[in-house]
Amino acid sequence: MIGDFRHLVTFQDPSAAVPDGAGGYTQTWSDLQPATWFVAVQPAGAGDLERLAAGSVITPASHVVRGRYHPGVSTKTRMLFSGRTFAITGTRNVDERSIHMELVAVEQVTP
């Protein structure tokens, strides 16, 4: 299983919103510590999503990410991989042992 984690990704969380000077706010991102992590990134299949959602698909997903457990990753986190950005929409601490994690991710498309 460890040998399957061949994709190097970067995890980031949102920083505090900063006023943009025009009455709005700008969102910035900060790298988690550690920021880079080796995982397996795979296109999501219906079977994967049903298993991860305890029998019902509850969120759209484009990919399933598996790897060693990272304590900082949550549904606020985004993942950068191969020039693409993914929102983490679901997390699972496999066996509740903080050894492995499974993530549901949606690729973010920018206009």
C-alpha positions as a Markdown table, in Angstrom:
| # | Residue | x | y | z |
|---|---|---|---|---|
| 1 | Met | 0.0 | 0.0 | 0.0 |
| 2 | Ile | 2.8 | 2.5 | 0.9 |
| 3 | Gly | 4.4 | 2.0 | -2.6 |
| 4 | Asp | 1.1 | 3.1 | -4.1 |
| 5 | Phe | 1.5 | 6.6 | -2.7 |
| 6 | Arg | 3.5 | 8.0 | -5.7 |
| 7 | His | 1.7 | 11.3 | -6.3 |
| 8 | Leu | 3.2 | 14.3 | -4.5 |
| 9 | Val | 0.5 | 16.9 | -3.6 |
| 10 | Thr | 0.4 | 20.1 | -1.6 |
| 11 | Phe | -2.2 | 20.6 | 1.1 |
| 12 | Gln | -3.4 | 24.2 | 2.0 |
| 13 | Asp | -5.9 | 25.7 | 4.3 |
| 14 | Pro | -7.5 | 29.1 | 4.0 |
| 15 | Ser | -5.9 | 32.0 | 5.8 |
| 16 | Ala | -7.8 | 34.8 | 7.4 |
| 17 | Ala | -9.6 | 37.0 | 4.9 |
| 18 | Val | -7.8 | 40.2 | 4.1 |
| 19 | Pro | -9.6 | 43.5 | 3.1 |
| 20 | Asp | -9.1 | 44.2 | -0.6 |
| 21 | Gly | -9.5 | 48.0 | -0.3 |
| 22 | Ala | -12.7 | 48.1 | -2.3 |
| 23 | Gly | -15.1 | 47.0 | 0.5 |
| 24 | Gly | -14.6 | 43.2 | -0.1 |
| 25 | Tyr | -12.1 | 40.6 | 1.1 |
| 26 | Thr | -9.4 | 38.5 | -0.5 |
| 27 | Gln | -8.9 | 34.9 | 0.4 |
| 28 | Thr | -5.4 | 33.6 | 0.6 |
| 29 | Trp | -4.1 | 30.1 | 1.3 |
| 30 | Ser | -1.3 | 28.8 | 3.6 |
| 31 | Asp | 0.5 | 25.5 | 3.3 |
| 32 | Leu | -0.2 | 22.9 | 6.0 |
| 33 | Gln | 2.8 | 21.6 | 8.0 |
| 34 | Pro | 4.1 | 19.5 | 6.4 |
| 35 | Ala | 2.7 | 20.9 | 3.1 |
| 36 | Thr | 3.7 | 18.2 | 0.7 |
| 37 | Trp | 2.5 | 14.6 | 1.1 |
| 38 | Phe | 2.7 | 11.4 | -1.0 |
| 39 | Val | -0.7 | 10.0 | -1.8 |
| 40 | Ala | -2.5 | 7.9 | -4.4 |
| 41 | Val | -4.9 | 10.1 | -6.6 |
| 42 | Gln | -7.5 | 8.1 | -8.5 |
| 43 | Pro | -10.6 | 9.0 | -10.5 |
| 44 | Ala | -13.6 | 8.4 | -8.4 |
| 45 | Gly | -15.9 | 5.5 | -9.3 |
| 46 | Ala | -19.5 | 5.0 | -8.0 |
| 47 | Gly | -18.4 | 2.1 | -5.9 |
| 48 | Asp | -15.7 | 4.1 | -4.2 |
| 49 | Leu | -18.1 | 6.9 | -3.4 |
| 50 | Glu | -20.8 | 4.5 | -2.0 |
| 51 | Arg | -18.2 | 2.8 | 0.3 |
| 52 | Leu | -16.8 | 6.1 | 1.5 |
| 53 | Ala | -20.3 | 7.6 | 2.2 |
| 54 | Ala | -21.5 | 4.5 | 4.1 |
| 55 | Gly | -23.8 | 3.3 | 1.3 |
| 56 | Ser | -25.0 | 6.6 | -0.1 |
| 57 | Val | -23.4 | 9.1 | -2.4 |
| 58 | Ile | -23.6 | 12.4 | -0.5 |
| 59 | Thr | -21.2 | 14.6 | -2.4 |
| 60 | Pro | -20.0 | 15.0 | -5.9 |
| 61 | Ala | -16.5 | 13.9 | -6.4 |
| 62 | Ser | -14.0 | 13.6 | -9.2 |
| 63 | His | -11.2 | 11.8 | -7.4 |
| 64 | Val | -10.5 | 9.6 | -4.4 |
| 65 | Val | -7.2 | 10.3 | -2.5 |
| 66 | Arg | -5.6 | 7.7 | -0.3 |
| 67 | Gly | -2.5 | 8.1 | 1.8 |
| 68 | Arg | -0.9 | 8.1 | 5.2 |
| 69 | Tyr | -2.9 | 10.1 | 7.7 |
| 70 | His | -2.3 | 13.8 | 7.8 |
| 71 | Pro | -3.8 | 15.4 | 10.9 |
| 72 | Gly | -4.2 | 18.8 | 9.3 |
| 73 | Val | -6.4 | 17.8 | 6.4 |
| 74 | Ser | -10.1 | 18.7 | 6.7 |
| 75 | Thr | -13.0 | 19.7 | 4.5 |
| 76 | Lys | -11.6 | 23.3 | 4.6 |
| 77 | Thr | -8.4 | 22.0 | 2.9 |
| 78 | Arg | -7.6 | 22.2 | -0.7 |
| 79 | Met | -5.1 | 20.0 | -2.6 |
| 80 | Leu | -2.7 | 21.1 | -5.4 |
| 81 | Phe | -1.7 | 18.3 | -7.7 |
| 82 | Ser | -0.1 | 18.4 | -11.2 |
| 83 | Gly | -1.2 | 22.0 | -11.9 |
| 84 | Arg | -4.7 | 21.4 | -10.7 |
| 85 | Thr | -6.6 | 22.4 | -7.6 |
| 86 | Phe | -9.0 | 20.1 | -5.7 |
| 87 | Ala | -11.4 | 20.9 | -2.9 |
| 88 | Ile | -11.5 | 18.2 | -0.2 |
| 89 | Thr | -15.2 | 17.5 | 0.3 |
| 90 | Gly | -14.9 | 14.4 | 2.5 |
| 91 | Thr | -12.4 | 12.8 | 4.8 |
| 92 | Arg | -12.1 | 9.4 | 6.4 |
| 93 | Asn | -9.6 | 8.3 | 9.1 |
| 94 | Val | -9.4 | 4.6 | 8.1 |
| 95 | Asp | -10.1 | 2.3 | 11.1 |
| 96 | Glu | -10.0 | 5.4 | 13.3 |
| 97 | Arg | -6.3 | 4.7 | 14.0 |
| 98 | Ser | -4.7 | 7.9 | 12.5 |
| 99 | Ile | -2.6 | 5.7 | 10.2 |
| 100 | His | -4.3 | 6.0 | 6.8 |
| 101 | Met | -6.8 | 8.4 | 5.3 |
| 102 | Glu | -9.2 | 8.5 | 2.4 |
| 103 | Leu | -10.3 | 11.8 | 0.9 |
| 104 | Val | -13.1 | 12.7 | -1.5 |
| 105 | Ala | -11.9 | 15.5 | -3.8 |
| 106 | Val | -13.5 | 17.7 | -6.4 |
| 107 | Glu | -11.4 | 19.3 | -9.1 |
| 108 | Gln | -11.9 | 23.0 | -9.1 |
| 109 | Val | -12.3 | 24.5 | -12.6 |
| 110 | Thr | -11.4 | 28.2 | -12.9 |
| 111 | Pro | -13.2 | 30.3 | -15.6 |
